[in-house]
Amino acid sequence: MEKPKLKLYSYWLSSCAWRVRIALNFKGVDFEYKAVNLVKGDQFTHEFQKLNPLSYVPVLVDEDIVIADSFAIIMYLEEKYPQNPLLPQNLQKRALNYQAANIVASNIQPFQNLAVVKYIEEKLGSDERLSWAQHHIKKGFAALEKLLAGHTGKYATGDEVALADLFLAPQIAGAMKRFNIDMAEFPLLKRLNNAYSEQPAFQSALPEKQPDAPDNTRS
């Protein structure tokens, strides 16, 4: 009997869900896309909160296993599907990947999260919302430029796609499109972004290519 597909609860514009989509594509894992409309509040329904009490996407369901955190999901996929590994054998490179991924996941993305920027806008206005997000993105990007200097190849830590790239690609693209970040300030990240645009697994994970993307964004 054929096992059921993995289910990914995702929102088209979520950078956290985006990085998981890249991982699934890169490893060639078939999955069922379950759209969660964060703008309409689907994440606050009783059904979704049974999957993730924090009311965030993504959530991965693998039969009776439920994982509700992008980093945890990607590490689970790395262990279950060893093909196209995301963690280098070299310990230094592996540590660099953990650090770069964590800078994005812990020190950039949470500060530009939909709920956070909405709160800032309500309290201080739309101008403060943008400047708040830009400040934290630029701070994180400056750290990433220093961390990865001297270690990059075609990708963040060498010539093979690795964990850090899955976190960087959505973060860079979102920074440019949603928060008007000028990537000329960050030449290393800008070059990596160009490399991601040539990677099929990254391209098929783009927000505008997801089934829940608004029709006017699809190419």
C-alpha positions in Angstrom: 0.0 0.0 0.0 1.3 3.4 -1.0 2.1 5.8 1.8 0.2 9.0 1.9 2.0 12.1 0.7 3.5 14.6 3.2 1.2 17.5 3.8 2.7 21.0 4.0 0.5 23.7 5.6 1.8 26.9 3.9 1.0 30.5 3.0 2.3 31.6 -0.4 4.2 34.7 1.0 5.6 33.2 4.2 9.4 33.1 4.0 9.4 30.3 6.7 7.1 28.1 4.6 9.1 29.2 1.5 12.3 27.7 2.9 10.6 24.4 3.5 9.2 24.3 0.0 12.8 24.7 -1.3 13.9 21.8 0.9 11.1 19.5 -0.4 11.8 20.5 -4.0 15.5 20.1 -3.6 15.2 16.6 -2.2 12.6 15.6 -4.7 9.9 14.8 -2.1 6.3 14.9 -3.4 3.9 16.6 -1.0 0.4 17.9 -0.8 0.1 21.7 -0.5 -2.4 22.8 2.2 -3.0 26.6 2.0 -3.4 28.6 5.2 -4.6 32.2 4.5 -2.8 34.3 7.2 -4.6 37.5 6.1 -8.0 35.9 6.6 -7.0 34.4 9.9 -7.0 30.7 9.0 -4.1 30.1 11.4 -6.4 30.9 14.3 -9.0 28.3 13.6 -9.4 25.4 16.1 -8.4 22.9 13.4 -5.1 24.6 12.6 -4.3 25.3 16.3 -4.4 21.6 17.0 -1.5 21.3 14.5 0.4 24.4 15.8 -0.8 26.2 19.0 1.4 29.1 18.1 -0.7 29.7 14.9 2.2 29.9 12.5 3.1 28.3 9.2 4.6 26.1 8.1 3.4 22.8 9.5 4.5 19.5 8.1 2.4 16.4 8.6 3.9 13.0 7.9 1.2 10.5 8.8 1.1 10.7 12.6 4.1 13.0 12.9 3.4 16.7 13.1 6.2 19.3 13.0 5.5 23.0 13.4 8.7 24.9 12.9 10.7 25.5 9.7 14.1 24.7 11.1 12.8 21.5 12.7 11.0 20.5 9.5 14.1 20.9 7.4 16.2 18.9 9.8 13.6 16.2 9.8 13.6 16.1 6.0 17.4 16.0 6.1 17.3 12.9 8.3 14.5 11.1 6.5 15.6 11.9 3.0 19.4 11.7 2.8 19.5 12.4 -1.0 20.8 15.8 -2.0 22.2 16.5 1.5 21.9 20.0 2.9 24.6 19.7 5.6 28.2 19.5 4.5 30.5 16.8 5.9 33.1 19.4 6.8 32.3 20.5 10.4 33.4 24.2 9.9 31.0 24.5 6.9 28.3 22.8 8.8 28.7 25.2 11.7 28.6 28.1 9.2 25.3 26.8 7.9 23.8 26.6 11.3 24.9 30.1 12.2 23.7 31.7 8.9 20.3 29.9 9.1 19.9 31.0 12.7 20.7 34.7 11.9 17.8 34.6 9.5 15.5 32.6 11.6 16.2 34.3 14.9 17.6 37.8 14.2 15.9 38.9 11.0 12.6 37.2 10.2 10.9 37.5 13.6 11.3 41.3 13.4 9.6 41.5 10.0 6.9 38.9 10.8 3.4 39.8 9.6 2.1 40.0 13.2 5.0 42.2 14.4 5.0 44.7 11.6 1.2 45.0 11.8 1.6 45.7 15.5 4.3 48.4 14.9 2.1 50.0 12.2 -0.9 50.1 14.5 1.0 51.7 17.3 3.5 54.0 15.5 2.3 54.3 11.8 3.3 52.8 8.5 6.6 54.8 8.2 7.8 53.3 11.5 6.8 49.8 10.3 9.0 50.1 7.3 12.0 51.6 9.1 11.7 49.0 11.9 11.9 46.1 9.4 14.7 47.7 7.3 16.8 48.3 10.4 16.7 44.7 11.5 17.1 43.3 8.0 20.2 45.5 7.4 21.7 44.6 10.7 21.3 40.9 9.9 22.5 41.2 6.4 25.7 43.0 7.5 26.4 40.2 9.9 25.8 37.6 7.2 28.2 39.4 4.9 30.9 39.2 7.5 30.2 35.6 8.6 30.2 34.2 5.1 33.1 36.3 3.7 35.9 33.9 2.5 33.6 30.8 2.7 31.3 31.2 -0.3 31.5 29.4 -3.6 28.6 29.5 -6.0 26.4 29.2 -2.9 26.7 30.4 0.7 29.2 27.9 2.0 30.6 26.4 -1.2 29.6 25.1 -4.6 26.7 23.0 -3.4 23.4 24.1 -2.1 23.3 23.8 1.7 21.1 24.7 4.6 22.0 28.3 4.8 20.9 28.9 1.2 17.4 27.7 2.0 17.1 30.4 4.6 18.9 33.1 2.7 17.0 32.9 -0.6 13.5 33.8 0.8 15.0 36.4 3.1 16.9 38.2 0.4 14.0 38.1 -2.1 11.5 39.3 0.6 13.8 42.1 1.7 14.0 43.4 -1.8 10.3 43.1 -2.8 8.5 43.8 0.5 10.9 46.2 2.3 12.8 48.0 -0.4 16.3 46.9 0.7 19.0 48.1 -1.7 21.2 45.0 -2.2 24.1 47.1 -3.5 25.0 47.5 0.2 25.4 43.7 0.4 27.3 42.5 -2.6 28.0 38.9 -1.3 24.3 38.3 -0.7 23.3 39.9 -4.0 25.6 37.5 -5.8 24.1 34.6 -4.0 20.6 35.8 -4.9 21.6 35.7 -8.5 22.7 32.1 -8.1 19.4 31.1 -6.5 17.5 32.5 -9.5 19.2 29.7 -11.6 18.2 26.9 -9.3 15.0 25.0 -10.3 14.2 23.9 -6.7 14.4 27.5 -5.6 12.4 28.8 -8.6 9.5 26.4 -8.2 9.2 27.4 -4.5 8.7 31.1 -5.3 5.6 32.7 -3.7 4.0 33.6 -7.0 4.1 30.0 -8.2 2.1 28.6 -5.2 -1.5 27.5 -5.6 -2.8 30.1 -3.1 -1.0 33.0 -4.7 -3.3 35.7 -6.0 -3.9 35.4 -9.7 -2.3 38.8 -10.5 1.1 37.6 -9.1 1.4 34.4 -11.1 3.7 34.4 -14.0 
